[in-house]
Each structure stands twice: as structure tokens, then as C-alpha cells.
Amino acid sequence: MSREGQPGQPKYLRIAAELRAALKRGDYQPGDRLPGENTLAADFGVAPLTMRQALGVLRSEGLVGSRKGSGWFVESFHPIRRRGIPRLARGQWGSGRTIWSADDHRAPDVDQITVAEDVTPPQHIADVLDLEADGTVCVRSRRYVMEERPVMLAASYLPQALVTGSLITQADTGPGGIYARLAELGHAPARFREEIRVRMPSAEEADRLGIPASRSVIKVARTAFDSDGRTVEVNEMTMDSAAYVLDYEFDA
């Protein structure tokens, strides 16, 4: 086999680069089973452990996966293109559509949801929501899955005094979701801010997302403001980095 990568790199990184290039060329198609570790190790002239390290790099990137007793396969999941600006337009949630309908026509399902009321929030949430010292929040925690694969964890924090008695405190918030219900309460979101970071997952995040601990997650913190500038929601999202493409398109 040809050798990719940079001179001086560890062998497993050079092998990972060669396999990555093979996937890009289409030598292996989504869902294809790769040759066994021992076969690949012999092809590259390295020990099976080195080969396993190379495959681990590609697994952390979401390019390949392993199945117990069945070897390694090329991942077939097509990443979600998250269109960060049109998905939050009032024309989406204001007309009863889910914001997910703006994302390449695929909407994930929620397979886990909890709603807790009168929760004392973390200090950074209390600060952003500008709560009084004894202020509490309603917390909506969800896990999203697509094609039976967990793709995102999300927790929305809303001022309890604002949402008490509304559908926001129920598992099913109705057409248009949280933002449509906030509009009915007279606090429609008029402006959003998103902060994006990338870090390694906690053990709990990796377990709930079903990803290796070596794969990074995308952390998106979205703050929603009403027309008076009041913060009405903070949504902290943890995304499988291999499951998403973040797309932001706007006029100059």
C-alpha cells in the first residue's frame, strides 16, 4: 500500500492517513466491512496493536466503527447539516413548524425527555437569566436520536416564574415548540446568540451519546432574548462532532 502522512509521524497516524485517503477515494463504501486487523496489519507491515491504534483514530473521527465479533465497518451515517440561522427564524417556529425542518429535511426523534420545575439552576445559568437570588427554573432535558443513533443532548433552562402553567412545562410543547409557546406568553424570541466550543466528552456524555471517549463533542450554548432584551431561555447542547456539520450562511 502507498503511504500517506508526514515523515516522522508515528506509524499508526501514517496508517490512519492512508486509510482515510482510501475512504475518501471510495475504495470502501459506507457500510462495507474492512479487512480484518491482522490482514491490514500484514498489509502495512506493522503489529496488530499498531493497526488497532490507527483504526481507533478513524473511529474517533466517526469514519469507521466496530461491532463486537464482526470487525470494523465504514460508517454509513450521513452527518446532519445544521443550518444555524434559518432554523431560528420566526417563520419556522412561528408557523408551527419545528426548527429541525430547516436542517436538510431530516428531523431527529427525542427518545429521552425529562421536565423538572422549580429547580435551583447552576450559577452561570442564573447569571445569564438574571434571576433573583431565590429564582428557580424549569429544565427541559432531551436526548435526540436519528437513525437509531444518539446525536445530541440538550438542556433548556427557562425562568420558572415565566413558564408556570404553560405547555412548556409539559413533555409535548405543541406545534412550534418552546418558542411558539413563549410567543403566546408575550415573550417571543426576538434575538438569539450562540456560543460554540469543542471539547472532549465527560464519561456520562460519551455513554449517553454512545461515542468513544476519544471523540470530541460540540458544545453550543444558545441564549434567546425577547423584544425587551429579557433572557427567556438558555439551551445548552452537546453534539456528537461526527454527526453534525454546522452551517452558517448570511448576507455580507
N, C-alpha and C positions, 0 to 999 in steps of 0.2 A: 504494500500500500504506500501511497505517497505520504509525505509528512508535512503537516501544516504547523502553524505556531511559530514562536520566536526561538532562536537559538538560546540556550541557557535556561529555558523553562523546564520545570520538572516534567518527566516523561508523561505523567498522567494528564497534564494540561495540554501537551502537544497532541496526545491521542484524542483528547476531548475536542480539540480544534479540528482534527481530521474527520472525526465522526460528525461534528456539527456541519462541516462543509459537505459531507456526504448527504446529510439530511436536506440541506439547502439545495443541492443538485437534484434531489428527488431519487437518489439511489434506493432509499427506503421510503415507502408511502405511509401516511397516517394509519395506524392500526397494525402495521407489519411487525412481525416478530423479528428481533435482531438475532444474529448468530449467537450461540452460547458464549459465556465468558471465557471458557477455555479455548474455544475456537478463535475468538477475537484476540485473546492473549497470544496465541501461537502466531496469528497473522502479523501482529505488531512486534513479536519477539520480546514480550515482557511477561512478568509473573501475573497470575490471575488477580492478585491483590491490587496491582497497579491498574489492571484493566477495570477492576471494580471501582477504584477511585475515579477513573475517567468517566465511567458511566454515572457515578454519583454526581459529578459536576453537571452533566446534562440533565439529570433528574432535578437538581436544584433549580435549573433554568426552565423546567417544565417541558423539556423536549422529549424525554423518554420517561417511562415508568416501569415498575417491576410488579410482577404478580407471583405470589408465592407458589413455587412448584412449576411455574410456566415460563420463567425467564424474563427478558426485557423486551418491551414493545415501544414503538414510536407512538407518542401521544396523538390522539385524534381530535382533541378538544380545540375548537376554534375560539380564540380569545374574544371577549366581549368588547366592542368598541363603545366606550362610554363617552357620549357627546356632552361635555360638561356644561355648555352654555344653552343650547336649545332645550335640553331636558328640564331646565328650571324655569323656562318661560311660562308666564301666566296662561298663555294659550294651551299649555299642556294640562296642568292640574286644574286650571280654571274651567275647562270644558269637560271635566270628569275623567280625562284620560290619565293613566299612570305615567309618571315621568320616565318609566322604563321604555315606553313606546317610542321614545326618541333614539334609543340605543339599538341600532342595526336590526330592528324588528324582532328582537329576542328578549323576552322578559323572564327573569328568574322566578322561581317559586320560593315562598317562605315556608320552611319546614320546621322551624322552631321560633316561637314568639312568646314573650312574657311582657306583661304590662304591670308596673308597680307604681302605686300612688303614695304621695306624702313621704318621699324619700329625701333624706338629707344628702345633697349632692357633694361630689368632690369639690374642694375649694376652687379649683380653676374653672369649674363649671359655674359655681355660684358667682364668681367674679364676672364671667362673661355675661351671665344673665342678669347681673346687677341685682341680686336678691338681697333682701333684708337678712339680718343675722340668723333669724329663725325660719327663713324661707325654705320651702321644700319644692320638689319637682316630681313630675310624672315621667317615668323612664320606660321607653318602649325599646326592648331588646329583640333583635331578629337575627336569624341566620338565613342567608339566601343560597339556593342551590339551582344549578342549571345542568340539565342532562345528568341528573343524579350526582352531580359533583358540587360540593360546597365551594362557593366563590367569594362570599363576603359575610362579615359580621358587622352589625350596626347597632348603635345605641343612641336614641334620640332623647334629649332632655328638654322638657318644656315646663315653664313655671306652673306649679300646681294651681295657684290662685286663678290663672288664666283659663285652664282647661277643665277644671272640675265640672262634672256633669255632662261633658260633651262626648261625642263619639271617639275623640282622641284617646280617651281612657279605656276604650274597648279594643279587642284584638282586631276586629274589622272596622276600619275607619270610614268605609264607604267610598263612592266614586271620587276620584281626585285626591284621595289620601289626606294626610295631615294638613297640607297647605290649603286644600279646599275647605276643610273644617275650620282652620284658623281664619279664613276669609269670612266664613259665616259668623264668627265671633267678633268680627270687626277688626281683625289684626292680620289681614292678608300680607304675606311676604312681599315687600317692595324692593328688597335688595338682598343679595347673598354675598358671602365671602367664603372662599375655600382655601384652606392651607393644606399643602401636600408634603408629606415626608416619606422616606423609605427607611425601614429598619428591619432587623431580624425579629421573628415572632417570639412571643413568650411560649412556654410549654403548653399552656391552655389554648392559645390561639392556633398553634400548629396542630394540636389534637382536634379542635373543633373544625378546622378547615381541611383536615386530612392531608397536610403537606409535610414534607421533610423539614426538620429544624434548620437545615442549611439554606432554605429558600426564603428570600426576603418577602416582606409584606408592604403594601402601600397603605399609609395612614392618611385618610382625608378627614379633616375637621371642617364641617360646613356650619356656618352661622347664618341664620335668617333674621332679617330686620323688617319691621313693619314701616309704614309711611312716616311714622313719628320718630323713627330711629330706635324703637324699643327692640331688644333682642327677644325673639319669640321661640327660638329653637336653636339648640346646638346638637348636631348629629356627628358622632364620631364613628367612622367606618374603617374597617380593617379588611383589605382586599388581598386575595392571593395574587401576587405580582405576575404569575404566569397566566392568569385568567383574564387580564384586563389590558386594554390599550386606552390610555386617556387622551381624548381628542378635544382640543380647544380651537375653534375657528371663529374669528371675529373680524370686523372691519377695522382698517387702519384709521 
